[in-house]
């Protein structure tokens, strides 16, 4: 029997959010009961499946009581709750520190008390900064240049501490640019694809910060959810417990806009502005570790993912 099949219940922090809700669905599809911990500051109740196997705890992952309540009866944890915005962390480093690092420490401490069998942690490619030429490898130099990236890297350090000191098994996945259905598009902190798709649907211009030749590794949210589920299913401890989670394919922003125009069948006007503080010039993942340890890598092409997202936008309209 696999660890996932034997799981009593999996806690997904941030389970009402963009990525978290897809993870919840992936677990339910495997007939695993789920507890969702979310303060609904960015997640939405409509994202949570109406399913008797889902228990919802409303609360902040940085607070002891809701974490203790949510982890009751759980055997595994997927820790996604965070403020996933470089720009917001630059504007509010103290507030984002609480959500991104204090919450991680709170969850880890409860994992220690309960004796959780495995924690899967959402880290970020932001920990690399501009330290490496792409594709970036997990063993290369790290240079976090924003409060968000610093908190994510500190979270990884706490994972290692809790594993080595208290025996809390964990896997850290360094997410690259995740996109897909349910990603908000009406916020300055939204992902670039959700913002560009919304602008295309509205017939409005998009603003590109910089020259548009900066590259990103766009990975579809369905692939991310499948990888997280596979990490829970792993038997024993993988050789590497820190792994990149990306597509392994670079796309610059001008190429992205060309693809969106093709999918949406409309021309998108482009304006240019100064680069934003903390932005990384080039980012693409080396996914060798993921392939070797989890034996699963993202497979959805950018065009396939964009078509899926565009069809969702069309149904909503």
Secondary structure as UniProt FT lines:
FT   HELIX           3..6
FT   STRAND          10..13
FT   TURN            14..16
FT   HELIX           18..29
FT   TURN            30..31
FT   STRAND          34..38
FT   HELIX           45..47
FT   TURN            52..53
FT   STRAND          54..58
FT   TURN            61..62
FT   HELIX           64..71
FT   TURN            72..73
FT   STRAND          76..79
FT   HELIX           86..91
FT   HELIX           93..97
FT   HELIX           98..102
FT   HELIX           103..114
FT   STRAND          118..124
FT   HELIX           125..128
FT   TURN            129..130
FT   TURN            138..139
FT   HELIX           147..166
FT   STRAND          170..175
FT   STRAND          177..179
FT   TURN            181..182
FT   TURN            188..189
FT   HELIX           192..202
FT   STRAND          206..209
FT   STRAND          215..216
FT   STRAND          218..220
FT   HELIX           221..233
FT   STRAND          242..245
FT   STRAND          251..252
FT   HELIX           253..264
FT   STRAND          270..273
FT   TURN            277..278
FT   HELIX           288..293
FT   HELIX           302..316
//
